Amino acid sequence: MSNEVISALKKDFIHNLVIEGKRADGRGFFEMRDISVKTNVIAKAEGSAYVKYGETKVIVGIKLQKGTPFPDDPDKGIIMTGMEMNPLASPDFEPGPPKEESIEMARIVDRGIRESHSIDLAKLCIKEGELVWMVFVDISVINDAGNLVDASSLGAIAALMTTTVPADEKTGFPSMPLPIQDYPVGVTVVNVGGQLMLDPTLDEGQVCGTKLTVITNKEGALSGMQKSGSEALTPAQVFEMVNLGRDKAAELRERYLFNLSVRS
């Protein structure tokens, strides 16, 4: 049976469930899968986190190294985010250089961190115009069962919150916790047959008409949004999606982030 036929059958199945007010895994439309967050899981990283959204699994490692600041920000550290889609995580992932999908998802996570000013980059300046700390957020997908962006977003901020900046003996820069000042969280809402739902599974994400990732900071203000899919959204749907994303992000922040601490 061809992939096109399988996709059509899958879409019909999910749409018929939606008409009946159901989802394939039995969740409510605004219910998340079981989520778990573990930090300090990579001994050689300055910070790390392992996140599960149902069977979606990602590991985020934070590495720091000294480098030259950007000319337009001579007194600020640098943050860079990348994502690796391991071929073992999905039959759709291929070995080789990062693909467009992984680059896009890494940019969404990066935008949330950057636009919320999550890290006080000025405190990562070692010597203005010459030397700063560079923060590398490396996301590795272990298993793709849908909604990689949200799992990566939560994993990234959890890993950053437990990151220690090492001391630099040559300049006298002291060791300290990474200066975190905000906690951006991304929540993806999909539109399937006119029904909005949170935390899409792999199948739901593939058959949805539109997908909107909403990233909010600790105050509930927008730090970023990313829309994908060919179907249009009404203004009312956009407002509802943003509200759903903001409210669920507040819950995730309270439950999974506010009890984290830097490792000793």
C-alpha positions in Angstrom: 0.0 0.0 0.0 1.5 3.4 -1.0 2.3 6.1 1.5 -0.3 8.4 -0.1 -3.1 5.8 0.6 -1.9 5.3 4.1 -1.8 9.1 4.7 -5.3 9.4 3.3 -6.6 6.7 5.6 -4.8 8.1 8.6 -6.3 11.6 7.9 -9.8 10.2 7.5 -9.4 8.2 10.8 -8.3 11.2 12.8 -10.9 13.5 11.3 -13.7 11.0 12.0 -12.5 10.7 15.6 -12.5 14.5 16.0 -16.1 14.6 14.7 -16.9 12.1 17.5 -15.1 14.4 20.1 -12.2 11.9 20.5 -8.5 11.5 20.0 -6.7 8.3 19.1 -4.9 8.1 22.4 -8.0 8.9 24.5 -6.9 12.4 25.6 -9.1 15.4 25.7 -8.4 18.0 23.0 -6.7 20.3 25.5 -4.9 17.6 27.4 -1.2 17.0 27.3 0.5 13.7 27.2 2.5 12.6 30.3 5.5 14.8 30.6 8.7 14.2 32.5 11.8 16.3 32.9 15.2 15.2 34.3 18.2 17.5 34.5 21.9 17.0 34.8 21.9 13.9 32.7 25.1 14.5 30.8 28.2 14.6 33.0 30.5 16.4 30.6 28.0 19.2 29.7 27.7 22.5 31.7 23.9 21.8 31.8 21.5 19.2 30.4 18.0 17.9 30.4 16.1 14.8 29.2 12.4 15.5 28.4 9.6 13.1 27.5 6.3 14.1 26.0 4.6 10.7 25.9 7.0 8.7 23.7 8.7 11.8 22.2 12.1 12.0 23.8 14.8 14.7 23.5 18.1 15.4 25.2 19.4 18.9 25.5 23.0 19.6 26.3 24.6 23.0 27.1 28.2 23.7 26.3 30.1 26.9 27.0 33.2 28.1 25.4 35.0 31.4 25.2 34.9 33.4 21.9 34.9 36.9 20.3 31.7 38.9 20.7 29.7 40.2 17.8 30.8 43.7 16.8 27.3 45.2 17.4 27.2 43.6 20.9 30.7 43.9 22.2 29.7 43.5 25.9 27.3 40.6 25.5 27.7 36.8 25.4 26.4 34.7 22.5 23.8 32.0 22.3 23.5 29.5 19.5 20.9 26.7 19.2 21.1 23.6 17.0 19.1 20.4 16.6 20.2 16.9 15.5 17.6 14.5 14.2 19.1 11.1 14.8 18.1 8.6 12.1 17.4 6.1 14.9 14.6 8.4 16.2 12.4 8.1 13.1 12.4 6.4 9.8 11.9 9.8 8.2 15.2 11.2 9.5 18.2 10.8 7.3 22.0 11.1 8.2 23.9 14.0 7.0 23.9 17.8 7.5 20.9 19.4 9.3 17.8 19.4 7.2 15.4 22.4 6.8 12.9 21.0 9.4 15.5 20.7 12.1 16.9 24.1 11.3 13.4 25.6 11.6 12.7 24.0 14.9 16.0 25.0 16.4 15.3 28.6 15.3 11.9 28.5 17.0 13.5 27.4 20.3 16.3 29.9 19.9 13.9 32.7 19.2 12.0 32.0 22.4 15.1 32.1 24.5 16.5 35.2 22.7 13.3 37.3 22.5 12.4 36.7 26.1 15.9 37.8 27.1 16.0 34.6 29.1 19.7 34.9 29.6 21.4 38.1 30.9 24.0 38.0 28.2 25.8 41.1 29.6 26.9 39.0 32.6 28.7 36.6 30.2 31.1 39.3 29.1 34.6 38.5 30.2 36.4 41.4 28.5 34.4 43.9 26.5 35.1 43.7 22.7 37.5 40.8 23.1 36.2 37.8 25.1 32.7 36.5 26.1 31.1 33.2 26.9 29.3 31.5 24.0 26.3 29.3 25.0 25.6 26.4 22.7 22.2 24.7 23.1 22.4 21.3 21.4 19.1 19.4 21.0 19.2 15.7 20.1 16.0 13.9 19.2 16.0 10.4 20.7 12.5 9.4 19.5 9.9 11.3 17.4 6.3 10.6 18.5 5.2 14.2 17.6 5.5 17.7 19.0 9.3 17.9 19.0 9.2 21.7 19.2 7.5 21.8 22.6 9.6 19.1 24.1 12.8 20.8 22.8 11.6 24.2 24.1 11.0 22.8 27.6 14.2 20.8 27.6 16.3 23.9 26.5 15.1 26.1 29.3 15.4 23.3 31.9 19.0 22.6 30.7 19.9 26.3 30.8 18.4 26.7 34.3 20.8 24.0 35.6 23.9 25.3 33.8 27.0 26.4 35.6 29.4 28.9 34.0 33.0 27.7 34.7 35.6 30.0 36.2 38.3 31.5 34.0 41.5 31.7 35.9 43.3 33.9 33.3 40.8 36.7 33.6 39.5 36.1 37.1 36.0 35.5 35.8 34.3 33.5 38.7 32.2 30.4 38.3 28.5 31.1 38.6 25.1 29.8 37.7 24.1 30.8 34.2 22.3 34.2 34.7 18.7 33.2 33.8 16.1 35.9 34.1 13.1 34.5 32.2 11.6 31.1 31.4 10.1 30.9 27.9 8.0 27.9 27.1 6.6 26.9 23.7 3.2 25.3 23.3 1.9 24.0 20.0 -1.8 24.1 19.0 -3.0 22.3 15.9 -6.2 22.7 13.9 -7.7 19.4 12.8 -11.0 19.8 10.9 -11.9 23.0 12.8 -11.1 21.5 16.2 -8.1 22.9 18.1 -6.0 20.6 20.2 -2.8 20.7 22.2 0.3 18.5 22.1 -0.2 16.8 18.8 1.0 13.3 18.3 3.0 12.5 15.2 -0.1 11.5 13.2 -2.1 14.5 14.4 0.8 16.8 13.4 1.0 15.3 10.0 -2.7 15.5 9.1 -3.5 18.9 10.8 -4.4 21.8 8.5 -2.5 24.4 10.5 0.0 24.3 13.4 0.8 27.3 15.6 3.6 27.3 18.2 3.1 30.0 20.8 6.1 30.9 23.0 5.5 33.0 26.1 7.6 34.3 28.9 7.0 34.2 32.6 4.7 37.2 32.4 2.6 35.6 29.7 3.8 38.0 27.0 4.6 36.6 23.6 8.2 35.9 22.9 7.6 34.2 19.5 5.1 32.5 17.2 5.6 30.1 14.3 2.8 29.0 12.0 3.0 26.1 9.5 0.4 24.4 7.3 -1.6 25.6 4.3 -5.0 26.3 5.9 -5.9 29.8 7.0 -6.9 30.8 10.5 -9.6 33.2 11.5 -8.7 36.0 14.0 -10.8 34.3 16.6 -8.9 31.0 16.1 -5.6 32.8 16.5 -6.7 34.5 19.7 -7.9 31.2 21.1 -4.7 29.4 20.1 -2.6 32.1 21.7 -4.6 32.0 24.9 -4.4 28.2 25.0 -0.7 28.3 24.5 -0.1 31.0 27.2 -2.3 29.2 29.8 -0.7 25.8 29.2 2.8 27.3 29.3 2.1 28.8 32.7 1.1 25.3 34.0 4.2 23.7 32.5 6.4 26.4 34.0 4.9 26.0 37.4 5.1 22.2 37.4 8.4 21.5 35.7 10.7 24.5 35.9 10.3 26.4 39.2 11.7 23.6 41.3 14.9 23.3 39.3 18.3 24.3 40.7 21.9 24.5 39.5 23.9 21.4 40.2 26.5 21.6 42.9 
